[in-house]
């Protein structure tokens, strides 16, 4: 009996360990599902990359447009300063303090934009003869030119003319109108499409 038990125990000890379970069979359906999943993930990544490129390109376009708009607005502001009208007292061609301030604002812009040329036209109100007012308008234009030239603007960049009383901006015969007609107008004749801000 003991011998039998011993033999059974020995036989049990000599048995080989159980083999590991068989791997799961990789069916065609499972392979297709895995390939579909990989393809969808790749498509998602490509779409995300394409959207990122599109956004980057649009951002670049938007920044360029914003910079262009800012430059255009700045150029218009500078142009407006250069073309600001100055006014005179009755029968005078001397520059008033407000006229000098307006001319002072023009100088750095003209100096920073050496290709710009201007025409100054002198005007007068309706009082006095046409000949007198034509000469008065010329003196007014010359006074503004002299002021700019004395402060560094090249004389050759400024031309002057006079219209006397011929081009009023206001036609009522009272001081509020006359004061507007006694003026110098400034016109940019060359180099004005894109003005540069003074440094």
GUKEMAR-856051 format. One record per residue: chain; y negated, x negated, z negated of N, C-alpha, C in turn; residue number from 1; residue in three letters. Coordinates in steps of 0.05 Angstrom, whole numbers, m for minus. Atoms other than C-alpha are relative to their C-alpha. Layout:
+-------+--------+--------+--------+--------+--------+--------+--------+--------+--------+------+------+
: chain :   n.c2 :   n.c1 :   n.c3 :  ca.c2 :  ca.c1 :  ca.c3 :   c.c2 :   c.c1 :   c.c3 : resi : resn :
+-------+--------+--------+--------+--------+--------+--------+--------+--------+--------+------+------+
:     A :      Y :      X :      Z :      Y :      X :      Z :      Y :      X :      Z :  NUM :  ala :
...
+-------+--------+--------+--------+--------+--------+--------+--------+--------+--------+------+------+
This chain:
+-------+--------+--------+--------+--------+--------+--------+--------+--------+--------+------+------+
: chain :   n.c2 :   n.c1 :   n.c3 :  ca.c2 :  ca.c1 :  ca.c3 :   c.c2 :   c.c1 :   c.c3 : resi : resn :
+-------+--------+--------+--------+--------+--------+--------+--------+--------+--------+------+------+
:     A :     23 :    m16 :      0 :      0 :      0 :      0 :    m25 :    m18 :      0 :    1 :  unk :
:     A :     22 :     18 :      1 :    m47 :    m55 :    m18 :     m3 :    m15 :     27 :    2 :  unk :
:     A :      0 :     15 :    m25 :    m28 :    m91 :     45 :    m12 :     18 :     22 :    3 :  unk :
:     A :     10 :    m18 :    m21 :    m43 :    m30 :     87 :    m31 :      2 :     m3 :    4 :  unk :
:     A :     29 :     m3 :      5 :   m112 :    m22 :     55 :    m14 :    m26 :      9 :    5 :  unk :
:     A :     12 :     25 :     m7 :   m125 :    m95 :     65 :     m2 :     m2 :     31 :    6 :  unk :
:     A :     m1 :      1 :    m29 :   m106 :    m90 :    139 :    m21 :     18 :     12 :    7 :  unk :
:     A :     21 :    m18 :    m10 :   m151 :    m30 :    149 :    m27 :    m12 :     m4 :    8 :  unk :
:     A :     26 :     12 :      6 :   m209 :    m66 :    116 :     m6 :    m22 :     19 :    9 :  unk :
:     A :      4 :     22 :    m19 :   m198 :   m127 :    160 :     m6 :     10 :     28 :   10 :  unk :
:     A :      5 :    m10 :    m26 :   m196 :    m86 :    222 :    m28 :     12 :      3 :   11 :  unk :
:     A :     27 :    m11 :      0 :   m260 :    m50 :    203 :    m21 :    m23 :      2 :   12 :  unk :
:     A :     19 :     23 :      0 :   m294 :   m118 :    191 :     m1 :    m13 :     28 :   13 :  unk :
:     A :     m1 :     13 :    m25 :   m272 :   m143 :    259 :    m12 :     17 :     23 :   14 :  unk :
:     A :     11 :    m17 :    m21 :   m301 :    m84 :    298 :    m27 :    m11 :      9 :   15 :  unk :
:     A :     26 :      9 :    m11 :   m360 :   m102 :    344 :    m21 :     20 :     m8 :   16 :  unk :
:     A :     22 :    m19 :      6 :   m428 :    m74 :    327 :     m5 :     19 :     23 :   17 :  unk :
:     A :      5 :    m20 :    m21 :   m448 :    m12 :    365 :    m21 :    m10 :     19 :   18 :  unk :
:     A :     21 :     10 :    m19 :   m486 :    m28 :    429 :    m26 :     17 :     m3 :   19 :  unk :
:     A :     25 :    m15 :      2 :   m560 :     m9 :    432 :      1 :     24 :     19 :   20 :  unk :
:     A :      0 :    m23 :    m18 :   m576 :     58 :    463 :    m10 :     m7 :     28 :   21 :  unk :
:     A :      8 :      4 :    m28 :   m583 :     60 :    538 :    m30 :      7 :      3 :   22 :  unk :
:     A :     28 :     m7 :     m4 :   m656 :     57 :    561 :     m2 :     27 :     16 :   23 :  unk :
:     A :      5 :    m26 :    m14 :   m686 :    122 :    586 :     m2 :     m5 :     30 :   24 :  unk :
:     A :      0 :      3 :    m29 :   m675 :    130 :    659 :    m28 :      7 :     11 :   25 :  unk :
:     A :     27 :     m3 :    m12 :   m741 :    122 :    699 :      3 :     17 :     25 :   26 :  unk :
:     A :     m4 :    m17 :    m23 :   m739 :    181 :    745 :    m23 :     m2 :     19 :   27 :  unk :
:     A :     21 :      1 :    m21 :   m780 :    187 :    810 :    m24 :     17 :     m9 :   28 :  unk :
:     A :     22 :    m18 :      9 :   m821 :    244 :    779 :    m18 :    m14 :    m20 :   29 :  unk :
:     A :     16 :     14 :     20 :   m841 :    201 :    720 :    m17 :    m23 :     13 :   30 :  unk :
:     A :     15 :     21 :    m14 :   m861 :    144 :    767 :    m24 :     11 :     14 :   31 :  unk :
:     A :     22 :    m13 :    m14 :   m904 :    190 :    809 :    m22 :      9 :    m20 :   32 :  unk :
:     A :     20 :     m8 :     20 :   m937 :    218 :    746 :    m16 :    m24 :    m10 :   33 :  unk :
:     A :     14 :     24 :      9 :   m953 :    148 :    722 :    m19 :    m11 :     21 :   34 :  unk :
:     A :     17 :      9 :    m22 :   m980 :    127 :    790 :    m24 :     18 :      4 :   35 :  unk :
:     A :     23 :    m19 :     m1 :  m1023 :    190 :    793 :    m20 :     m5 :    m22 :   36 :  unk :
:     A :     17 :      5 :     22 :  m1050 :    175 :    725 :    m17 :    m25 :      4 :   37 :  unk :
:     A :     15 :     25 :     m6 :  m1068 :    103 :    745 :    m20 :      4 :     21 :   38 :  unk :
:     A :     18 :     m5 :    m22 :  m1099 :    127 :    810 :    m25 :     16 :     m9 :   39 :  unk :
:     A :     22 :    m16 :     10 :  m1141 :    179 :    774 :    m19 :    m17 :    m18 :   40 :  unk :
:     A :     17 :     18 :     17 :  m1165 :    127 :    723 :    m16 :    m19 :     17 :   41 :  unk :
:     A :     15 :     18 :    m19 :  m1184 :     79 :    780 :    m23 :     15 :     14 :   42 :  unk :
:     A :     21 :    m16 :    m13 :  m1222 :    135 :    815 :    m22 :      6 :    m19 :   43 :  unk :
:     A :     21 :     m5 :     20 :  m1258 :    152 :    751 :    m18 :    m24 :     m4 :   44 :  unk :
:     A :     16 :     25 :      4 :  m1279 :     80 :    741 :    m17 :     m6 :     24 :   45 :  unk :
:     A :     15 :      4 :    m24 :  m1301 :     74 :    814 :    m24 :     19 :      1 :   46 :  unk :
:     A :     22 :    m20 :      0 :  m1342 :    138 :    808 :    m21 :     m7 :    m20 :   47 :  unk :
:     A :     19 :      7 :     20 :  m1374 :    114 :    744 :    m16 :    m25 :      9 :   48 :  unk :
:     A :     14 :     24 :    m10 :  m1391 :     46 :    776 :    m19 :      8 :     22 :   49 :  unk :
:     A :     17 :     m9 :    m22 :  m1419 :     81 :    838 :    m25 :     15 :    m12 :   50 :  unk :
:     A :     22 :    m14 :     13 :  m1462 :    127 :    793 :    m19 :    m20 :    m13 :   51 :  unk :
:     A :     17 :     20 :     13 :  m1487 :     67 :    754 :    m17 :    m15 :     21 :   52 :  unk :
:     A :     15 :     14 :    m22 :  m1506 :     32 :    820 :    m22 :     19 :     11 :   53 :  unk :
:     A :     20 :    m19 :    m10 :  m1541 :     96 :    844 :    m23 :      2 :    m19 :   54 :  unk :
:     A :     22 :     m2 :     20 :  m1580 :    102 :    779 :    m17 :    m25 :      0 :   55 :  unk :
:     A :     16 :     25 :      0 :  m1600 :     29 :    781 :    m18 :     m2 :     24 :   56 :  unk :
:     A :     16 :      0 :    m24 :  m1624 :     36 :    853 :    m23 :     20 :     m3 :   57 :  unk :
:     A :     21 :    m20 :      3 :  m1663 :    100 :    836 :    m21 :    m10 :    m20 :   58 :  unk :
:     A :     19 :     11 :     20 :  m1693 :     66 :    774 :    m19 :    m20 :     13 :   59 :  unk :
:     A :     16 :     20 :    m13 :  m1716 :      9 :    818 :    m21 :     13 :     19 :   60 :  unk :
:     A :     18 :    m14 :    m18 :  m1746 :     57 :    869 :    m23 :     13 :    m17 :   61 :  unk :
:     A :     20 :    m13 :     17 :  m1781 :     96 :    813 :    m20 :    m20 :    m11 :   62 :  unk :
:     A :     19 :     20 :     11 :  m1810 :     33 :    783 :    m19 :    m10 :     22 :   63 :  unk :
:     A :     17 :      9 :    m22 :  m1835 :     10 :    851 :    m21 :     21 :      7 :   64 :  unk :
:     A :     20 :    m22 :     m6 :  m1868 :     78 :    864 :    m21 :      1 :    m22 :   65 :  unk :
:     A :     19 :     m1 :     23 :  m1899 :     78 :    794 :    m20 :    m23 :      2 :   66 :  unk :
:     A :     18 :     23 :     m2 :  m1927 :      8 :    805 :    m19 :      4 :     23 :   67 :  unk :
:     A :     17 :     m5 :    m24 :  m1953 :     28 :    874 :    m22 :     21 :     m7 :   68 :  unk :
:     A :     19 :    m21 :      8 :  m1986 :     91 :    845 :    m22 :    m12 :    m19 :   69 :  unk :
:     A :     18 :     12 :     18 :  m2017 :     50 :    789 :    m20 :    m18 :     15 :   70 :  unk :
:     A :     18 :     17 :    m16 :  m2045 :     m1 :    839 :    m19 :     17 :     16 :   71 :  unk :
:     A :     18 :    m17 :    m16 :  m2072 :     55 :    882 :    m22 :     12 :    m17 :   72 :  unk :
:     A :     21 :    m11 :     18 :  m2107 :     88 :    823 :    m20 :    m21 :     m9 :   73 :  unk :
:     A :     18 :     21 :      8 :  m2135 :     22 :    800 :    m19 :     m8 :     23 :   74 :  unk :
:     A :     17 :      7 :    m23 :  m2160 :      6 :    870 :    m21 :     21 :      5 :   75 :  unk :
:     A :     20 :    m22 :     m3 :  m2193 :     74 :    875 :    m22 :     m2 :    m21 :   76 :  unk :
:     A :     20 :      2 :     22 :  m2227 :     63 :    808 :    m19 :    m23 :      6 :   77 :  unk :
:     A :     17 :     23 :     m7 :  m2252 :     m6 :    831 :    m19 :      7 :     23 :   78 :  unk :
:     A :     17 :     m8 :    m23 :  m2276 :     23 :    897 :    m22 :     19 :     m9 :   79 :  unk :
:     A :     20 :    m18 :     11 :  m2312 :     78 :    859 :    m23 :    m15 :    m14 :   80 :  unk :
:     A :     21 :     16 :     14 :  m2348 :     26 :    817 :    m18 :    m14 :     21 :   81 :  unk :
:     A :     15 :     14 :    m20 :  m2369 :    m13 :    879 :    m19 :     19 :     14 :   82 :  unk :
:     A :     16 :    m19 :    m15 :  m2396 :     50 :    913 :    m17 :     18 :    m17 :   83 :  unk :
:     A :     17 :    m16 :     18 :  m2432 :     78 :    852 :    m30 :     m2 :      9 :   84 :  unk :
:     A :     28 :     m2 :     m8 :  m2503 :    100 :    871 :    m18 :    m10 :    m23 :   85 :  unk :
:     A :     21 :      6 :     20 :  m2564 :     72 :    835 :    m25 :     15 :      8 :   86 :  unk :
:     A :     24 :    m16 :     m5 :  m2629 :    110 :    827 :    m25 :    m15 :     m8 :   87 :  unk :
:     A :     26 :     13 :      4 :  m2703 :     92 :    825 :    m21 :     20 :    m10 :   88 :  unk :
:     A :     23 :    m17 :      8 :  m2767 :    118 :    795 :    m17 :      6 :     24 :   89 :  unk :
:     A :     16 :     m9 :    m22 :  m2818 :    152 :    839 :    m18 :    m23 :     11 :   90 :  unk :
:     A :     16 :     19 :    m14 :  m2850 :    106 :    890 :      4 :    m29 :    m10 :   91 :  unk :
:     A :     m6 :     27 :     10 :  m2816 :     45 :    859 :     25 :    m11 :     14 :   92 :  unk :
:     A :    m24 :     14 :    m10 :  m2766 :     m6 :    884 :     11 :    m19 :    m21 :   93 :  unk :
:     A :    m11 :     17 :     22 :  m2757 :    m43 :    818 :     25 :     12 :    m11 :   94 :  unk :
:     A :    m25 :    m10 :     11 :  m2688 :    m38 :    788 :     m4 :      8 :    m29 :   95 :  unk :
:     A :      1 :     m9 :     28 :  m2685 :      4 :    725 :     24 :    m12 :    m15 :   96 :  unk :
:     A :    m23 :     11 :     15 :  m2639 :    m18 :    668 :     27 :     13 :      6 :   97 :  unk :
:     A :    m25 :    m13 :     m7 :  m2587 :     34 :    686 :     10 :     m9 :     27 :   98 :  unk :
:     A :     m8 :     10 :    m26 :  m2587 :      9 :    758 :     11 :    m29 :     m3 :   99 :  unk :
:     A :    m10 :     27 :      4 :  m2579 :    m63 :    734 :     28 :      1 :    m12 :  100 :  unk :
:     A :    m27 :     m2 :     12 :  m2519 :    m42 :    691 :     21 :      8 :     21 :  101 :  unk :
:     A :    m18 :     m8 :    m22 :  m2487 :     m8 :    752 :      5 :    m23 :     18 :  102 :  unk :
:     A :     m4 :     23 :    m18 :  m2498 :    m70 :    794 :     17 :    m22 :    m15 :  103 :  unk :
:     A :    m16 :     19 :     15 :  m2470 :   m114 :    738 :     30 :      7 :      1 :  104 :  unk :
:     A :    m28 :     m9 :     m1 :  m2406 :    m73 :    740 :     13 :     m6 :     28 :  105 :  unk :
:     A :    m10 :      6 :    m27 :  m2400 :    m86 :    816 :      7 :    m29 :      3 :  106 :  unk :
:     A :     m1 :     28 :     m5 :  m2408 :   m161 :    812 :     28 :    m12 :     m4 :  107 :  unk :
:     A :    m26 :     13 :      3 :  m2340 :   m182 :    782 :     21 :     10 :     21 :  108 :  unk :
:     A :    m19 :    m11 :    m20 :  m2303 :   m136 :    831 :     m6 :    m13 :     27 :  109 :  unk :
:     A :      7 :     13 :    m25 :  m2341 :   m165 :    890 :      9 :    m30 :      0 :  110 :  unk :
:     A :     m8 :     28 :      2 :  m2328 :   m236 :    865 :     30 :     m3 :      1 :  111 :  unk :
:     A :    m29 :      2 :      0 :  m2253 :   m222 :    856 :     12 :      8 :     27 :  112 :  unk :
:     A :    m10 :     m9 :    m26 :  m2248 :   m192 :    926 :    m19 :    m11 :     22 :  113 :  unk :
:     A :     19 :     14 :    m17 :  m2282 :   m243 :    971 :      0 :     11 :     29 :  114 :  unk :
:     A :      0 :    m11 :    m27 :  m2262 :   m206 :   1035 :    m15 :     26 :      3 :  115 :  unk :
:     A :     14 :    m26 :     m1 :  m2302 :   m144 :   1016 :    m29 :     m5 :      9 :  116 :  unk :
:     A :     28 :      0 :     m8 :  m2368 :   m132 :   1051 :    m11 :     28 :     m5 :  117 :  unk :
:     A :     12 :    m26 :      7 :  m2417 :    m77 :   1033 :    m26 :      4 :     16 :  118 :  unk :
:     A :     26 :     m7 :    m12 :  m2475 :    m41 :   1064 :    m15 :     16 :    m21 :  119 :  unk :
:     A :     17 :    m14 :     19 :  m2532 :    m19 :   1018 :    m21 :     15 :     17 :  120 :  unk :
:     A :     20 :    m16 :    m14 :  m2574 :     38 :   1045 :    m20 :     12 :    m20 :  121 :  unk :
:     A :     22 :    m10 :     17 :  m2641 :     55 :   1013 :     m9 :     27 :      9 :  122 :  unk :
:     A :      9 :    m27 :     m6 :  m2666 :    126 :   1008 :    m24 :      7 :    m17 :  123 :  unk :
:     A :     24 :     m8 :     15 :  m2729 :    161 :    985 :     m1 :     31 :      0 :  124 :  unk :
:     A :      3 :    m29 :      0 :  m2750 :    232 :    967 :    m20 :      7 :     22 :  125 :  unk :
:     A :     16 :    m10 :    m23 :  m2791 :    275 :   1015 :    m30 :     m6 :     m1 :  126 :  unk :
:     A :     29 :      3 :      2 :  m2859 :    258 :    988 :     m9 :    m26 :     13 :  127 :  unk :
:     A :      9 :     23 :    m15 :  m2899 :    209 :   1030 :      8 :      3 :     29 :  128 :  unk :
:     A :     m6 :     m1 :    m28 :  m2897 :    196 :   1104 :     28 :    m11 :      6 :  129 :  unk :
:     A :    m26 :     10 :     m8 :  m2833 :    182 :   1141 :      1 :    m30 :      2 :  130 :  unk :
:     A :      2 :     29 :     m3 :  m2856 :    111 :   1157 :      0 :    m14 :    m28 :  131 :  unk :
:     A :      1 :     12 :     27 :  m2874 :     97 :   1085 :     27 :      1 :    m14 :  132 :  unk :
:     A :    m26 :     m3 :     14 :  m2808 :    124 :   1058 :     22 :    m17 :     13 :  133 :  unk :
:     A :    m19 :     18 :    m13 :  m2769 :     84 :   1109 :     m3 :    m28 :    m11 :  134 :  unk :
:     A :      6 :     27 :     12 :  m2803 :     20 :   1084 :      8 :     m1 :    m29 :  135 :  unk :
:     A :     m7 :     m1 :     29 :  m2793 :     42 :   1011 :     31 :     m2 :     m3 :  136 :  unk :
:     A :    m30 :      2 :      1 :  m2718 :     53 :   1024 :     10 :    m28 :      6 :  137 :  unk :
:     A :     m8 :     28 :     m6 :  m2714 :    m17 :   1055 :     m5 :    m18 :    m24 :  138 :  unk :
:     A :      6 :     17 :     23 :  m2748 :    m48 :    994 :     21 :      5 :    m22 :  139 :  unk :
:     A :    m20 :     m7 :     21 :  m2699 :    m11 :    948 :     27 :    m13 :      6 :  140 :  unk :
:     A :    m26 :     13 :     m8 :  m2638 :    m36 :    987 :     m2 :    m30 :     m4 :  141 :  unk :
:     A :      4 :     30 :      3 :  m2667 :   m107 :    988 :      1 :     m8 :    m30 :  142 :  unk :
:     A :      1 :      7 :     29 :  m2678 :   m105 :    912 :     29 :     m1 :    m11 :  143 :  unk :
:     A :    m28 :      1 :      9 :  m2604 :    m88 :    900 :     15 :    m24 :     11 :  144 :  unk :
:     A :    m13 :     23 :    m12 :  m2581 :   m141 :    949 :     m9 :    m26 :    m14 :  145 :  unk :
:     A :     10 :     24 :     13 :  m2626 :   m194 :    917 :     13 :     m3 :    m27 :  146 :  unk :
:     A :    m12 :      1 :     27 :  m2598 :   m177 :    848 :     29 :    m10 :      2 :  147 :  unk :
:     A :    m28 :      8 :     m3 :  m2526 :   m185 :    872 :      2 :    m29 :      9 :  148 :  unk :
:     A :     m1 :     27 :    m11 :  m2540 :   m249 :    911 :     m7 :    m21 :    m22 :  149 :  unk :
:     A :      9 :     18 :     21 :  m2576 :   m281 :    852 :     22 :     m4 :    m21 :  150 :  unk :
:     A :    m22 :      2 :     19 :  m2513 :   m270 :    811 :     26 :     m8 :     12 :  151 :  unk :
:     A :    m23 :     14 :    m12 :  m2465 :   m303 :    859 :     14 :     13 :     23 :  152 :  unk :
:     A :    m13 :    m13 :    m23 :  m2446 :   m253 :    913 :    m13 :    m12 :     25 :  153 :  unk :
:     A :     10 :     13 :    m24 :  m2452 :   m287 :    981 :    m18 :     20 :     16 :  154 :  unk :
:     A :     20 :    m17 :    m14 :  m2512 :   m261 :   1020 :     12 :     12 :     25 :  155 :  unk :
:     A :    m11 :     m9 :    m25 :  m2472 :   m255 :   1084 :     19 :     24 :     m3 :  156 :  unk :
:     A :    m18 :    m22 :      4 :  m2427 :   m203 :   1052 :    m15 :     27 :     m5 :  157 :  unk :
:     A :     16 :    m24 :      6 :  m2484 :   m153 :   1041 :    m20 :      4 :     23 :  158 :  unk :
:     A :     21 :     m7 :    m19 :  m2524 :   m118 :   1095 :    m15 :     24 :    m12 :  159 :  unk :
:     A :     17 :    m22 :     10 :  m2581 :    m70 :   1082 :    m11 :     17 :     23 :  160 :  unk :
:     A :     13 :    m18 :    m19 :  m2610 :    m11 :   1118 :    m16 :     21 :    m16 :  161 :  unk :
:     A :     15 :    m21 :     14 :  m2658 :     46 :   1102 :      1 :     25 :     17 :  162 :  unk :
:     A :      2 :    m26 :    m13 :  m2656 :    120 :   1117 :    m24 :     15 :     m9 :  163 :  unk :
:     A :     24 :    m13 :      9 :  m2720 :    136 :   1081 :      6 :     27 :    m12 :  164 :  unk :
:     A :     m5 :    m27 :     10 :  m2723 :    211 :   1069 :     19 :     16 :     17 :  165 :  unk :
:     A :    m16 :    m15 :    m20 :  m2676 :    229 :   1126 :     26 :     11 :    m10 :  166 :  unk :
:     A :    m26 :     m9 :     10 :  m2612 :    238 :   1085 :     m1 :      8 :    m29 :  167 :  unk :
:     A :      1 :     m8 :     28 :  m2627 :    276 :   1021 :     27 :     11 :     m9 :  168 :  unk :
:     A :    m25 :    m12 :     11 :  m2569 :    294 :    975 :     m6 :     27 :    m12 :  169 :  unk :
:     A :      9 :    m26 :     12 :  m2610 :    352 :    947 :    m26 :      8 :     15 :  170 :  unk :
:     A :     23 :     m9 :    m18 :  m2661 :    394 :    985 :    m20 :     18 :    m14 :  171 :  unk :
:     A :     20 :    m16 :     14 :  m2699 :    432 :    931 :    m24 :    m18 :     m6 :  172 :  unk :
:     A :     24 :     16 :      4 :  m2771 :    409 :    924 :     m8 :      1 :    m29 :  173 :  unk :
:     A :      8 :      3 :     28 :  m2772 :    392 :    850 :     11 :    m27 :     m9 :  174 :  unk :
:     A :     m7 :     26 :     10 :  m2763 :    331 :    807 :     30 :     m5 :     m4 :  175 :  unk :
:     A :    m29 :      4 :      4 :  m2689 :    343 :    791 :     13 :     m8 :     27 :  176 :  unk :
:     A :    m11 :      8 :    m26 :  m2675 :    338 :    866 :    m11 :    m27 :      9 :  177 :  unk :
:     A :     13 :     24 :     m9 :  m2725 :    284 :    882 :     13 :    m25 :    m14 :  178 :  unk :
:     A :    m11 :     23 :     15 :  m2695 :    239 :    827 :     27 :     m8 :     11 :  179 :  unk :
:     A :    m26 :      6 :    m12 :  m2627 :    244 :    861 :     m3 :    m14 :     28 :  180 :  unk :
:     A :      5 :     11 :    m27 :  m2656 :    227 :    930 :    m11 :    m28 :     m1 :  181 :  unk :
:     A :     10 :     27 :      2 :  m2690 :    163 :    905 :     23 :    m18 :     m8 :  182 :  unk :
:     A :    m26 :     13 :      6 :  m2628 :    120 :    910 :      6 :    m22 :     20 :  183 :  unk :
:     A :    m14 :     18 :    m18 :  m2588 :     63 :    939 :     29 :      9 :      0 :  184 :  unk :
:     A :    m29 :     m6 :     m3 :  m2519 :     80 :    966 :     14 :    m26 :      9 :  185 :  unk :
:     A :    m16 :     24 :     m5 :  m2464 :     28 :    972 :     25 :      8 :     16 :  186 :  unk :
:     A :    m24 :     m7 :    m17 :  m2411 :     31 :   1027 :     16 :    m26 :      5 :  187 :  unk :
:     A :    m17 :     23 :     m6 :  m2352 :    m17 :   1033 :      5 :      1 :     30 :  188 :  unk :
:     A :     m2 :      1 :    m30 :  m2352 :    m39 :   1106 :     24 :    m16 :      9 :  189 :  unk :
:     A :    m24 :     16 :     m7 :  m2292 :    m87 :   1104 :     14 :     m9 :    m25 :  190 :  unk :
:     A :    m16 :     12 :     22 :  m2236 :   m111 :   1059 :      5 :     18 :    m24 :  191 :  unk :
:     A :     m2 :    m18 :     23 :  m2232 :    m48 :   1017 :     25 :     15 :     m5 :  192 :  unk :
:     A :    m23 :    m18 :      4 :  m2163 :    m17 :   1025 :     14 :     m5 :    m27 :  193 :  unk :
:     A :    m13 :      5 :     25 :  m2133 :    m51 :    964 :    m15 :    m21 :    m16 :  194 :  unk :
:     A :     17 :     18 :     16 :  m2182 :    m81 :    914 :     16 :    m11 :    m23 :  195 :  unk :
:     A :    m14 :     14 :     22 :  m2158 :   m131 :    862 :    m18 :      1 :    m25 :  196 :  unk :
:     A :     15 :      0 :     25 :  m2178 :   m125 :    789 :    m10 :    m28 :     m6 :  197 :  unk :
:     A :     10 :     26 :      8 :  m2222 :   m182 :    765 :     17 :    m11 :    m22 :  198 :  unk :
:     A :    m15 :     14 :     21 :  m2185 :   m233 :    722 :    m17 :     m7 :    m24 :  199 :  unk :
+-------+--------+--------+--------+--------+--------+--------+--------+--------+--------+------+------+
